[in-house]
Amino acid sequence: MAAGRGSVSYEGLGKAIMRRLESHRGRARAIPRQVIEDELGPFVDYKDVDRAFRKAYSQLPICSCPDGLFLPQTPAEVVEFKRYLTAKSGPFVAHERVMVIYQARPELVPECGIQGELF
């Protein structure tokens, strides 16, 4: 990619974010969101780069935490992400985001017999 502003779609931005997170699997390897925005932002042609990133990654099977973004590796990481996001954005947003993760990564759904939080 050349330096300067480009016209990357939300889908293209999502793919770029997923590629960048490949080496950030698990909560312990979270990368600050600002680092990703700084790296990919010059290629995004939106007035509000932060909003564009939030919209793009809200549709991806990734988690966030105080340390940044990461690809979840365990059901416990997804449950903790849901708690974190519920406190920040409310139960409905958290539920929707977790469903994105479960659809893409069904192996992260908690085992049967374990009652998860409904909302």
Secondary structure, DSSP 8 states (H G I E B T S, - for coil): --SS-----HHHHHHHHHHHHTT-BSGGG-B-HHHHHHHHGGG---S-HHHHHHHHHTTSS-EEETTEEEB--SHHHHHHHHHHHHHHH-HHHHHHHHHHHHHH-GGGS--TT------
